[in-house]
Amino acid sequence: MDGLSRRRMLVAGGALGAFGTLSLASPARARSLWTWSPSASVAGAGAGLDPEWVWDEEVDRLVAAVIERGDVPAVNERLRQWTRNDQPLPSRLPGDLRDFMERARRLPSWADRGRLETAAEFNKSRGVYLNLLNGVGGGMLSTAIPREARSVYYSKGGADMEDRVAKTSLLGFAVGDLNAFRPDGDVVVQAVKTRLVHAAVRYLLPRSPGWSATSGGQTIPISQQDMLVTWHSLPTYTMRKLLEWKVPVSAADSAAYLHLWQVTAHLLGIRDEYIPGTWEAAEAQYRQVLDPVLGPTREGVELTDILLRQLAEQTSPGGVDRPLVNALARYLVGDRVADWDGIPHEPFWEKAIAAAWPKLVAFREKLIPLPLVPPLAWTIDEAARQYILFYLTKGRGTHIEIPDTNRPA
């Protein structure tokens, strides 16, 4: 387990000892029974099936066939040519896959162009918060979601986390881009490609001895419920933090930001009957599907260490700012999740961030004058800014591609 210090593993070991039963339990024990009503969804109705036992059947069959035919390299090569929302699909894609993608790229009938434009402006005006929360915050939450951590670790991307971060950045940046849903944007492209990747992982991971030994009884990864868990670690978590930080958000901006992520969820293959229709419905679903499944894993601790090491090296060559990065991550997700992720305590920086960040936010929002912002706050601000640059630029020169193998042994 390269890069993990003995101290970090002792921290993680303590958390695993206390909570290992939860993280290794069967899905039925680790997750509560599904009670969320489809009447609260964007569809307003639905069968009410437990999303724990629902996947993405059509694309799963198609991608399995692509893998079994040995077509993955050729398909990936052709998909690299598809880079804009308004661009025709490459003509030489397999016919069955092309037909599916033509349907999958269409926006749902309930998509509102006006709200999507409002969301783009909101992303522009609040980018420093949104990118920090979706990047560092969402990343730290994801490594504390046992199923997600193990799916990432044992899949092909887990062997090269720098490339994995780059590919994740492509989708994250596309969602937050000013042109996201405009013809020259690429959120449709990146979301549909990600949907294909999920299908490939569902085909491949059950063949991984490492994943099968740690899956807690799950036989097919990335169910609709797993996708909802990940979804909530982004917009719902982010809106919670914005409200906690007292960032002014108008009713129109709040509704538009939710709508942006509702449409993105649809494009990623989440069924409309599971996509929350309001923030109140999202909060209720968050409490049911995300809170109960958080916990520590060995894989999550290792992935966290890699992510934070990359960030520390980005903000300061040699990683001398790792204590600041650790403290910033702890501040974003709280002590419970940070302990599960094996993030060390940094007493000085934790106190500094807790004292300075609220004043920095208030200054940005023109709620207090500059003299009330402590000088140390600008060091913290620079660390956050460097991470955002890291997050937004990692995707350059890479492509979201269908894997055809798991993590090498």
C-alpha positions as CSV (number, residue, x, y, z in Angstrom):
1,M,0.0,0.0,0.0
2,D,2.4,2.6,-1.3
3,G,2.2,6.2,0.0
4,L,0.3,5.3,3.2
5,S,2.2,6.0,6.4
6,R,1.9,3.8,9.5
7,R,0.2,6.6,11.3
8,R,-2.4,7.0,8.6
9,M,-3.2,3.3,8.7
10,L,-3.5,3.3,12.5
11,V,-6.0,6.2,12.2
12,A,-7.9,4.2,9.6
13,G,-7.6,1.0,11.6
14,G,-9.3,2.6,14.5
15,A,-12.2,3.7,12.4
16,L,-12.4,0.3,10.7
17,G,-12.4,-1.4,14.0
18,A,-15.4,0.7,15.2
19,F,-17.4,0.7,12.0
20,G,-16.1,-2.2,10.0
21,T,-19.3,-4.2,10.6
22,L,-21.3,-1.5,8.8
23,S,-19.0,-1.1,5.8
24,L,-18.6,-4.9,5.3
25,A,-22.3,-5.7,5.9
26,S,-24.6,-7.0,3.2
27,P,-26.6,-4.4,1.3
28,A,-29.7,-5.3,3.2
29,R,-28.1,-4.5,6.5
30,A,-26.1,-1.5,5.4
31,R,-29.1,0.2,3.7
32,S,-32.5,1.0,5.0
33,L,-35.6,-0.2,3.1
34,W,-36.7,2.1,0.3
35,T,-39.6,4.3,1.3
36,W,-39.0,7.4,-0.8
37,S,-42.1,8.1,-2.9
38,P,-41.9,8.6,-6.7
39,S,-44.5,11.3,-6.3
40,A,-41.7,13.5,-5.1
41,S,-39.6,13.0,-8.3
42,V,-39.4,15.0,-11.5
43,A,-41.7,12.4,-13.1
44,G,-44.3,12.8,-10.3
45,A,-45.0,9.1,-10.5
46,G,-43.4,5.7,-10.9
47,A,-43.4,2.0,-10.0
48,G,-41.8,2.7,-6.7
49,L,-39.2,-0.2,-7.1
50,D,-36.3,-0.2,-4.7
51,P,-33.4,1.3,-6.8
52,E,-31.1,-1.1,-5.0
53,W,-32.2,-3.7,-7.4
54,V,-32.5,-1.6,-10.6
55,W,-29.6,-1.0,-13.0
56,D,-29.4,0.4,-16.6
57,E,-30.4,-2.7,-18.5
58,E,-30.4,-1.6,-22.1
59,V,-27.0,0.0,-22.1
60,D,-25.6,-2.8,-19.9
61,R,-26.5,-5.3,-22.6
62,L,-25.1,-3.1,-25.4
63,V,-21.7,-2.4,-23.7
64,A,-21.4,-6.1,-22.6
65,A,-21.7,-7.0,-26.3
66,V,-19.1,-4.3,-27.3
67,I,-16.6,-5.8,-24.8
68,E,-17.3,-9.4,-25.8
69,R,-16.9,-8.6,-29.5
70,G,-13.5,-6.9,-28.8
71,D,-14.8,-3.6,-30.1
72,V,-13.7,-1.4,-27.2
73,P,-10.5,0.1,-28.7
74,A,-12.3,0.9,-32.0
75,V,-15.3,2.4,-30.2
76,N,-13.1,4.5,-27.9
77,E,-11.2,5.8,-30.9
78,R,-14.4,6.9,-32.6
79,L,-15.9,8.4,-29.5
80,R,-12.8,10.7,-29.1
81,Q,-14.2,12.5,-32.2
82,W,-17.4,13.4,-30.4
83,T,-16.7,16.5,-28.4
84,R,-19.7,18.9,-28.6
85,N,-23.4,18.7,-27.7
86,D,-24.5,19.6,-31.3
87,Q,-22.1,17.3,-33.1
88,P,-23.4,14.2,-34.9
89,L,-22.3,10.9,-33.5
90,P,-19.3,9.3,-35.3
91,S,-20.7,7.3,-38.3
92,R,-18.6,4.2,-37.8
93,L,-19.9,3.3,-34.3
94,P,-21.6,-0.1,-34.0
95,G,-25.2,0.4,-35.1
96,D,-26.8,-0.9,-31.9
97,L,-24.6,1.4,-29.8
98,R,-25.2,4.4,-32.0
99,D,-29.0,4.0,-31.9
100,F,-28.9,3.9,-28.1
101,M,-26.6,6.9,-27.9
102,E,-28.9,9.0,-30.2
103,R,-31.7,8.4,-27.8
104,A,-29.6,8.8,-24.7
105,R,-28.2,12.2,-25.8
106,R,-31.7,13.8,-26.0
107,L,-32.7,16.1,-23.1
108,P,-35.8,15.1,-21.2
109,S,-39.1,16.7,-22.1
110,W,-39.2,18.5,-18.8
111,A,-35.8,20.2,-19.3
112,D,-36.1,24.0,-19.1
113,R,-33.6,25.9,-21.2
114,G,-34.2,29.1,-19.2
115,R,-33.3,27.4,-15.9
116,L,-30.2,25.8,-17.4
117,E,-29.0,29.2,-18.5
118,T,-29.7,30.6,-15.0
119,A,-27.7,27.7,-13.5
120,A,-24.8,28.5,-15.8
121,E,-24.7,32.1,-14.6
122,F,-24.9,30.8,-11.0
123,N,-22.0,28.5,-11.6
124,K,-20.1,31.4,-12.9
125,S,-20.8,33.7,-10.0
126,R,-20.3,31.0,-7.3
127,G,-17.7,29.0,-9.0
128,V,-15.1,29.2,-6.2
129,Y,-17.5,27.5,-3.8
130,L,-19.1,25.1,-6.2
131,N,-15.8,23.8,-7.6
132,L,-14.3,23.5,-4.1
133,L,-17.3,21.6,-2.8
134,N,-17.8,19.4,-5.8
135,G,-14.1,18.7,-6.1
136,V,-12.5,18.3,-2.7
137,G,-15.7,17.9,-0.7
138,G,-17.4,15.5,-3.1
139,G,-14.1,13.6,-3.6
140,M,-13.7,13.1,0.1
141,L,-17.3,12.0,0.5
142,S,-16.9,9.6,-2.4
143,T,-14.0,7.8,-0.7
144,A,-16.2,7.4,2.4
145,I,-18.9,5.6,0.4
146,P,-17.7,2.0,0.7
147,R,-19.3,0.8,-2.5
148,E,-18.0,3.7,-4.5
149,A,-14.5,3.5,-3.1
150,R,-14.3,-0.2,-3.9
151,S,-15.8,0.2,-7.4
152,V,-13.2,2.9,-8.1
153,Y,-10.3,1.0,-6.5
154,Y,-10.8,-2.3,-8.3
155,S,-11.8,-0.9,-11.7
156,K,-9.2,0.0,-14.3
157,G,-9.1,3.7,-13.2
158,G,-8.1,2.8,-9.6
159,A,-4.6,1.9,-10.8
160,D,-4.0,5.4,-12.1
161,M,-5.7,7.9,-9.9
162,E,-4.2,10.9,-11.7
163,D,-5.9,9.8,-14.9
164,R,-9.0,8.9,-13.0
165,V,-9.2,12.4,-11.5
166,A,-8.6,13.8,-15.0
167,K,-11.6,11.9,-16.4
168,T,-13.8,12.8,-13.5
169,S,-12.8,16.4,-14.0
170,L,-14.1,16.3,-17.6
171,L,-17.7,15.6,-16.4
172,G,-17.4,18.0,-13.4
173,F,-16.1,20.8,-15.5
174,A,-18.7,20.2,-18.2
175,V,-21.6,20.5,-15.7
176,G,-20.3,23.7,-14.3
177,D,-19.3,25.3,-17.6
178,L,-21.1,28.5,-18.8
179,N,-21.8,26.7,-22.1
180,A,-22.8,23.4,-20.5
181,F,-26.1,22.8,-22.4
182,R,-25.5,25.1,-25.3
183,P,-24.6,23.7,-28.7
184,D,-20.9,24.3,-28.2
185,G,-20.9,22.8,-24.7
186,D,-20.1,19.2,-23.9
187,V,-22.1,18.1,-20.8
188,V,-24.3,15.8,-22.9
189,V,-21.2,14.3,-24.5
190,Q,-19.4,13.6,-21.1
191,A,-22.6,12.4,-19.4
192,V,-23.4,9.9,-22.1
193,K,-19.8,8.6,-22.2
194,T,-19.9,8.3,-18.4
195,R,-23.1,6.2,-18.7
196,L,-21.2,3.9,-21.1
197,V,-18.3,3.6,-18.6
198,H,-20.7,2.7,-15.8
199,A,-22.2,-0.1,-18.0
200,A,-18.7,-1.5,-18.6
201,V,-17.8,-1.4,-14.9
202,R,-21.0,-3.3,-14.2
203,Y,-19.9,-6.0,-16.7
204,L,-16.3,-6.1,-15.6
205,L,-16.2,-5.8,-11.8
206,P,-18.1,-9.0,-11.0
207,R,-15.1,-10.7,-12.6
208,S,-12.6,-9.0,-10.2
209,P,-11.7,-11.3,-7.2
210,G,-10.7,-8.2,-5.2
211,W,-14.1,-6.5,-5.7
212,S,-16.1,-9.7,-5.2
213,A,-14.4,-10.4,-1.9
214,T,-15.2,-7.0,-0.6
215,S,-18.6,-6.2,-2.2
216,G,-20.7,-7.1,0.8
217,G,-22.8,-9.5,-1.2
218,Q,-23.6,-7.1,-4.0
219,T,-23.2,-9.0,-7.3
220,I,-23.6,-6.1,-9.8
221,P,-22.1,-2.7,-8.9
222,I,-23.5,0.8,-9.6
223,S,-27.2,0.2,-9.1
224,Q,-29.7,3.1,-9.4
225,Q,-29.4,3.5,-5.6
226,D,-25.6,3.7,-5.9
227,M,-25.9,6.4,-8.5
228,L,-28.3,8.3,-6.3
229,V,-25.8,8.1,-3.4
230,T,-23.1,9.6,-5.7
231,W,-25.5,12.2,-7.0
232,H,-26.3,13.5,-3.5
233,S,-22.6,13.7,-2.7
234,L,-22.5,16.5,-5.3
235,P,-25.5,18.9,-5.6
236,T,-27.3,18.1,-2.3
237,Y,-24.1,18.2,-0.2
238,T,-23.0,21.4,-2.0
239,M,-26.3,23.2,-1.4
240,R,-26.2,22.1,2.3
241,K,-22.7,23.7,2.6
242,L,-23.7,26.9,0.8
243,L,-26.5,27.4,3.3
244,E,-24.2,26.5,6.2
245,W,-21.7,29.0,5.0
246,K,-24.5,31.6,4.7
247,V,-23.8,32.2,1.0
248,P,-26.7,34.2,-0.4
249,V,-28.6,32.1,-2.9
250,S,-31.8,33.4,-4.5
251,A,-34.8,31.2,-4.9
252,A,-34.3,31.3,-8.7
253,D,-30.7,30.3,-8.5
254,S,-31.4,27.5,-6.1
255,A,-34.1,26.1,-8.3
256,A,-31.9,26.4,-11.4
257,Y,-28.9,24.7,-9.7
258,L,-31.1,21.8,-8.8
259,H,-32.5,21.6,-12.3
260,L,-29.0,21.5,-13.8
261,W,-28.3,18.4,-11.7
262,Q,-31.7,16.9,-12.4
263,V,-31.0,17.0,-16.2
264,T,-27.5,15.7,-15.6
265,A,-28.9,12.8,-13.6
266,H,-31.3,11.9,-16.4
267,L,-28.4,11.9,-18.9
268,L,-26.3,9.7,-16.7
269,G,-29.1,7.1,-16.8
270,I,-30.9,7.7,-13.4
271,R,-34.6,7.0,-13.9
272,D,-36.8,10.1,-13.7
273,E,-38.9,8.5,-11.0
274,Y,-35.8,8.5,-8.7
275,I,-34.7,12.1,-9.4
276,P,-35.9,14.4,-6.7
277,G,-38.2,17.1,-7.9
278,T,-37.5,19.7,-5.1
279,W,-34.7,20.4,-2.6
280,E,-37.0,19.2,0.1
281,A,-37.4,15.8,-1.7
282,A,-33.6,15.7,-2.3
283,E,-33.0,16.2,1.4
284,A,-35.4,13.4,2.3
285,Q,-33.7,11.1,-0.2
286,Y,-30.2,12.1,1.0
287,R,-31.1,11.1,4.5
288,Q,-32.3,7.7,3.3
289,V,-29.7,6.7,0.8
290,L,-26.4,8.6,1.7
291,D,-26.2,9.0,5.4
292,P,-26.7,5.3,6.3
293,V,-24.0,4.0,3.9
294,L,-21.0,6.2,4.8
295,G,-18.2,4.4,6.4
296,P,-14.5,3.5,6.2
297,T,-12.7,1.1,4.0
298,R,-9.1,0.2,3.3
299,E,-9.6,1.1,-0.3
300,G,-11.2,4.5,0.6
301,V,-8.3,5.4,2.9
302,E,-5.8,4.6,0.2
303,L,-7.7,6.6,-2.5
304,T,-8.0,9.6,-0.1
305,D,-4.3,9.6,0.5
306,I,-3.6,9.6,-3.2
307,L,-6.1,12.4,-3.9
308,L,-4.8,14.7,-1.1
309,R,-1.2,14.0,-2.0
310,Q,-1.9,15.1,-5.6
311,L,-3.5,18.2,-4.3
312,A,-0.6,19.0,-1.9
313,E,1.9,18.5,-4.7
314,Q,-0.1,20.8,-6.9
315,T,-0.3,23.6,-4.4
316,S,3.4,23.3,-3.3
317,P,6.0,21.1,-5.0
318,G,7.3,18.6,-2.5
319,G,4.0,18.5,-0.6
320,V,5.0,20.9,2.2
321,D,1.4,22.2,2.4
322,R,-0.1,18.7,3.0
323,P,-1.1,19.7,6.6
324,L,-3.1,22.6,5.1
325,V,-4.7,20.4,2.5
326,N,-5.6,17.8,5.2
327,A,-7.2,20.5,7.4
328,L,-9.2,22.0,4.4
329,A,-10.5,18.5,3.5
330,R,-11.5,17.9,7.2
331,Y,-13.3,21.3,7.2
332,L,-15.3,20.5,4.1
333,V,-16.6,17.0,5.2
334,G,-16.4,17.1,9.0
335,D,-14.6,15.0,11.5
336,R,-16.6,11.8,11.1
337,V,-16.1,11.4,7.4
338,A,-12.5,12.7,7.7
339,D,-11.7,10.1,10.3
340,W,-13.2,7.3,8.1
341,D,-11.0,8.6,5.2
342,G,-7.9,8.4,7.5
343,I,-7.2,12.2,7.1
344,P,-4.8,13.2,9.9
345,H,-5.8,15.9,12.4
346,E,-3.9,19.2,11.9
347,P,-4.8,21.3,15.0
348,F,-3.2,24.5,13.9
349,W,-4.7,24.6,10.5
350,E,-8.0,23.2,11.6
351,K,-8.5,26.1,14.0
352,A,-7.2,28.6,11.5
353,I,-9.6,27.5,8.8
354,A,-12.6,27.3,11.2
355,A,-11.9,30.9,12.2
356,A,-11.0,32.4,8.8
357,W,-13.2,30.7,6.2
358,P,-16.5,32.2,7.4
359,K,-15.0,35.7,7.3
360,L,-13.6,35.0,3.9
361,V,-17.0,34.0,2.6
362,A,-18.6,37.0,4.2
363,F,-16.1,39.3,2.6
364,R,-16.6,37.7,-0.8
365,E,-20.4,38.3,-0.4
366,K,-19.8,41.9,0.7
367,L,-21.1,41.3,4.1
368,I,-18.1,42.5,6.0
369,P,-15.2,44.9,5.2
370,L,-11.7,43.7,4.3
371,P,-10.1,44.7,7.6
372,L,-12.1,42.0,9.5
373,V,-10.6,39.3,7.3
374,P,-7.5,37.8,9.1
375,P,-4.3,37.7,6.9
376,L,-4.1,33.9,7.3
377,A,-7.4,33.7,5.4
378,W,-5.6,34.5,2.1
379,T,-3.2,31.5,2.6
380,I,-6.3,29.3,2.9
381,D,-7.9,31.0,0.0
382,E,-4.9,30.4,-2.2
383,A,-4.9,26.7,-1.3
384,A,-8.5,26.5,-2.3
385,R,-7.8,28.4,-5.5
386,Q,-4.9,26.1,-6.4
387,Y,-7.1,23.1,-5.9
388,I,-9.8,24.5,-8.2
389,L,-7.2,25.1,-10.9
390,F,-6.0,21.5,-10.3
391,Y,-9.5,20.2,-10.6
392,L,-10.4,22.2,-13.7
393,T,-7.2,21.6,-15.7
394,K,-6.7,17.9,-15.0
395,G,-9.1,17.0,-17.8
396,R,-7.1,18.6,-20.5
397,G,-5.7,16.1,-23.0
398,T,-7.7,13.1,-21.7
399,H,-11.0,11.4,-22.7
400,I,-13.7,9.5,-20.9
401,E,-13.3,6.0,-22.4
402,I,-14.9,2.6,-22.0
403,P,-12.7,0.3,-20.0
404,D,-12.1,-3.3,-21.1
405,T,-10.4,-4.6,-18.0
406,N,-10.3,-4.2,-14.3
407,R,-7.5,-3.0,-12.1
408,P,-4.4,-5.1,-12.8
409,A,-3.6,-7.6,-10.0
